[in-house]
């Protein structure tokens, strides 16, 4: 009896050593969280650097690159999805009729530090975090004195920074106005914030992205915004499924010949408007905002224009706006 008892004790100790090794360098620390809408955000820069990961801030391009747990995460200040090991991952999803629908939700940027939802850090990055009373607790490496953190600033920050934001609350009706499915954008104001997160920009904004995407490349990027396959093209549907065409917001098709791609806008909400802005920025690297303003005009008429070297044909109908984009003319 005594022999078996000793064996059980030894086995229990051995199991504890395997499951929970004692690390004299580990120390629990906590940092304050912030709340945006229904989500709790935590500073990924601070947490990752103290957990032994790498953090690189690129102020010129307004993004942060994180490396930890064999994962590389890119946080873009103005984009509603993170890039995890080359794949776009939403910060938040919504369960609609059994489908996990990605929600376009930007990070919150404060003094060059990216705040992202805690659930994203736990599920997509794999960090062990405990949130309680406005604090998020975590185990550091070496007492939090990490030597692997890298911080680079390409453009010095000015003391006067401008914060821009746009409401991204969803509409329950999805009703399209005649000849005007794009709603008025809100005017950016200093110090404003919303569920999508605020963005602190340097006083001298960096040049816009100059990457030129083909119709096929844009199609691949649209999956990150919640588009799904429908026939030979893609559709953004209110419920994430294309079986109810009355709930479609946007259709997208890759074309050939005189035009590279087509974007048909059927209905809109503030959240869909933000996605339209993102899509236009991919297609027109410097004139995306200009085209959005044209489409947002209540008196918009069918017309053909040229922006960023692309011939653009706008077809205004009673229930939709169709936009054809020609290939870049070099």
C-alpha positions in Angstrom: 0.0 0.0 0.0 2.8 2.5 1.0 4.8 1.5 -2.2 1.8 2.3 -4.5 1.2 5.6 -2.6 4.8 6.7 -3.2 4.5 5.7 -6.9 1.4 7.8 -7.3 3.1 10.9 -5.7 6.1 10.5 -8.0 3.9 10.2 -11.1 1.9 13.3 -10.1 5.1 15.3 -9.7 6.4 14.1 -13.0 3.1 15.0 -14.7 3.1 18.5 -13.1 6.6 19.1 -14.5 5.6 18.1 -18.0 2.4 20.2 -18.0 3.5 23.3 -16.1 7.3 23.7 -16.2 8.6 26.3 -13.7 10.1 29.3 -15.4 12.0 31.6 -13.1 12.2 34.3 -15.8 8.5 34.5 -16.3 6.5 37.3 -14.6 2.9 38.2 -14.9 2.2 41.8 -16.0 -0.9 43.6 -17.1 -1.8 46.6 -19.2 -4.9 48.7 -19.6 -7.5 47.8 -22.2 -9.9 50.1 -24.0 -13.5 49.5 -25.1 -14.7 50.3 -28.6 -18.4 49.5 -29.2 -18.9 45.9 -27.9 -15.3 44.9 -28.1 -12.3 45.0 -25.7 -9.1 46.2 -27.3 -5.5 45.6 -26.0 -2.2 47.1 -27.1 -0.6 44.4 -29.3 2.7 46.2 -29.5 3.2 46.3 -25.8 2.0 42.8 -25.1 4.0 41.1 -27.8 7.3 42.9 -27.0 7.1 41.9 -23.4 6.1 38.3 -24.3 9.4 38.0 -26.3 8.1 38.8 -29.8 9.2 41.4 -32.3 7.4 44.6 -33.1 8.2 46.9 -36.0 6.4 50.1 -36.6 6.5 51.7 -40.0 5.0 55.2 -39.6 5.5 56.2 -43.2 3.2 53.4 -44.5 1.1 53.5 -41.3 1.4 49.8 -40.4 2.8 47.6 -37.6 4.4 44.2 -38.2 4.3 41.7 -35.3 6.3 38.4 -35.1 5.5 35.9 -32.3 4.5 32.1 -32.0 5.9 31.4 -35.5 3.3 33.9 -36.9 3.9 37.2 -38.7 1.0 39.6 -38.2 0.7 42.9 -40.2 -1.6 45.5 -38.7 -2.6 48.3 -41.2 -3.9 51.4 -39.5 -6.6 52.0 -42.1 -7.6 48.4 -43.0 -10.3 46.4 -41.3 -8.4 43.1 -41.5 -5.1 41.8 -40.2 -2.7 39.9 -42.3 -1.6 36.7 -40.5 1.1 34.7 -42.3 0.0 36.1 -45.6 -3.7 35.5 -45.1 -6.3 38.2 -44.3 -8.0 37.6 -41.0 -10.9 39.7 -39.6 -10.6 41.3 -36.2 -14.3 40.4 -35.6 -16.8 38.0 -37.0 -20.6 37.9 -36.7 -22.6 34.7 -36.6 -25.5 35.1 -39.1 -27.7 32.0 -39.8 -24.8 29.7 -39.0 -22.2 31.6 -41.1 -19.2 33.4 -39.6 -19.3 36.7 -41.5 -16.2 38.8 -41.3 -16.8 42.4 -40.0 -14.7 45.3 -41.4 -13.2 46.7 -38.1 -10.1 48.8 -38.1 -7.6 48.8 -35.2 -7.3 51.7 -32.9 -4.0 53.5 -33.2 -2.7 55.6 -30.3 0.8 57.2 -30.3 2.0 54.6 -32.8 0.6 51.6 -30.7 -2.0 49.4 -32.3 -4.9 48.3 -30.2 -6.8 45.3 -31.5 -9.6 43.1 -30.1 -8.5 40.7 -27.3 -10.4 37.8 -28.9 -8.4 38.3 -32.1 -5.1 38.1 -30.1 -6.3 34.9 -28.4 -7.8 33.1 -31.3 -5.8 34.2 -34.3 -2.4 35.1 -32.7 -2.5 32.4 -30.0 -1.7 34.6 -27.0 -2.7 33.6 -23.5 -4.4 36.6 -22.0 -6.7 37.1 -19.1 -9.0 40.2 -19.1 -10.4 41.5 -15.8 -11.4 45.0 -14.5 -10.1 46.9 -17.5 -6.7 45.2 -17.5 -5.3 42.3 -19.6 -2.8 40.1 -17.8 -0.1 38.0 -19.5 3.2 36.2 -18.7 6.3 38.0 -19.9 9.7 36.7 -20.9 12.6 37.6 -18.7 10.4 39.8 -16.6 9.3 41.8 -19.6 12.7 42.9 -20.6 12.6 41.7 -24.2 15.6 42.3 -26.4 13.9 41.3 -29.6 11.6 44.4 -29.9 12.4 46.5 -33.0 10.7 49.9 -33.4 11.3 52.0 -36.5 9.8 55.3 -37.4 10.3 56.3 -41.0 8.6 59.7 -40.7 9.0 61.8 -37.5 5.6 62.4 -35.8 4.4 66.0 -35.5 3.0 67.3 -32.2 -0.2 68.2 -34.1 -1.7 65.0 -35.4 -5.1 64.5 -37.0 -7.4 61.6 -36.2 -9.9 60.4 -38.8 -12.7 58.0 -38.5 -15.9 56.8 -40.2 -19.0 55.2 -38.7 -19.4 51.5 -39.7 -22.6 50.5 -38.1 -24.8 48.2 -40.1 -28.2 49.1 -41.5 -31.1 46.6 -41.1 -32.9 47.6 -44.3 -30.2 47.7 -47.0 -32.6 49.8 -49.2 -30.9 51.5 -52.1 -31.7 55.1 -53.0 -32.6 55.7 -56.7 -29.4 56.4 -58.6 -27.4 56.7 -55.4 -26.5 53.5 -53.5 -23.5 55.1 -51.8 -24.3 57.1 -48.7 -22.7 60.4 -47.6 -19.3 59.8 -45.9 -18.9 61.5 -42.5 -16.5 64.4 -42.2 -13.3 63.4 -40.4 -12.7 65.4 -37.2 -9.9 65.6 -34.7 -10.2 63.3 -31.8 -13.2 61.4 -33.1 -13.5 57.7 -32.5 -15.9 54.8 -33.5 -16.3 51.1 -33.5 -13.8 50.8 -36.3 -11.1 52.4 -34.3 -9.3 55.8 -34.6 -6.1 56.5 -36.5 -3.4 58.8 -35.6 -1.6 60.2 -38.6 1.6 62.2 -39.0 1.0 65.9 -40.0 2.6 65.2 -43.4 0.6 62.1 -44.7 2.7 59.5 -46.6 1.9 59.0 -50.3 -0.8 56.5 -51.0 -0.1 52.9 -52.0 1.0 52.7 -55.6 0.4 49.0 -56.1 -1.6 48.3 -59.3 -3.9 45.2 -59.1 -5.4 43.4 -62.1 -9.0 42.2 -62.1 -8.0 38.7 -61.0 -5.8 40.1 -58.1 -8.6 42.3 -56.9 -10.9 39.3 -56.9 -8.6 37.4 -54.6 -8.5 40.3 -52.2 -12.3 40.6 -52.1 -12.6 37.3 -50.2 -11.1 39.2 -47.2 -14.0 41.6 -47.2 -16.6 38.8 -47.0 -17.3 38.3 -50.7 -18.4 34.8 -51.8 -18.4 33.0 -55.1 -21.5 33.3 -57.3 -21.4 32.0 -60.9 -18.1 33.2 -62.5 -17.9 36.2 -60.2 -18.2 37.2 -56.5 -21.0 38.7 -54.5 -21.3 40.6 -51.2 -24.6 39.4 -49.6 -26.3 40.8 -46.5 -26.5 37.3 -45.0 -23.2 35.9 -46.4 -25.0 33.6 -48.8 -26.0 34.2 -52.4 -29.3 32.3 -52.5 -31.3 35.5 -51.9 -30.4 38.0 -54.6 -32.6 40.7 -53.0 -30.0 40.8 -50.2 -27.0 41.4 -52.5 -25.0 44.5 -51.9 -22.2 44.3 -54.5 -21.4 42.1 -57.6 -17.9 41.8 -58.9 -16.7 40.2 -62.2 -13.3 39.9 -63.9 -13.6 41.0 -67.5 -11.4 40.8 -70.6 -10.8 42.9 -73.6 -11.6 46.6 -73.2 -12.4 46.3 -69.5 -10.5 44.6 -66.7 -13.2 44.3 -64.1 -16.8 45.3 -63.2 -18.2 46.5 -59.9 -22.0 46.6 -59.6 -23.4 48.4 -56.5 -26.9 47.3 -55.7 -27.4 48.6 -52.1 -25.4 50.1 -49.3 -24.9 50.6 -45.6 -22.2 52.6 -43.8 -20.2 49.4 -43.5 -20.6 48.5 -47.1 -19.6 52.0 -48.1 -16.3 51.5 -46.2 -15.7 48.3 -48.2 -16.4 50.2 -51.4 -13.8 52.7 -50.4 -11.3 49.9 -49.8 -12.0 48.2 -53.2 -11.6 51.5 -55.0 -8.3 52.1 -53.3 -7.1 48.8 -54.6 -8.2 49.5 -58.2 -7.2 53.2 -58.2 -4.1 53.7 -56.0 -4.3 57.5 -56.0 -7.8 58.3 -57.2 -10.0 55.9 -55.3 -11.4 58.6 -53.0 -12.1 60.8 -56.0 -14.1 58.1 -57.7 -16.0 57.4 -54.4 -17.0 61.1 -54.3 -18.2 60.9 -57.9 -20.3 57.8 -57.1 -21.6 59.5 -54.0 -23.1 62.4 -55.9 -26.9 62.5 -55.7 -27.1 63.8 -59.3 -24.7 61.2 -60.7 -25.2 60.4 -64.4 -23.8 57.7 -66.7 -20.4 58.8 -68.0 -16.9 57.7 -69.0 -13.9 59.1 -67.3 -10.2 58.3 -66.9 -8.5 58.0 -63.5 -5.0 56.6 -62.7 -4.6 55.6 -66.3 -7.8 53.5 -66.3 -10.8 54.1 -68.5 -13.9 54.0 -66.2 -17.4 53.6 -67.5 -20.2 54.4 -65.1 -23.7 53.1 -65.9 -26.4 54.6 -63.6 -29.7 52.7 -63.6 -32.8 52.9 -61.4 -31.7 50.1 -59.0 -27.9 49.9 -59.4 -24.7 51.6 -60.4 -22.4 49.6 -62.7 -18.7 50.6 -63.0 -16.4 49.0 -65.6 -12.7 49.5 -65.1 -10.3 49.3 -68.1 -6.8 48.0 -67.8 -4.0 50.5 -66.9 -2.8 52.4 -69.9 1.0 52.8 -69.6 
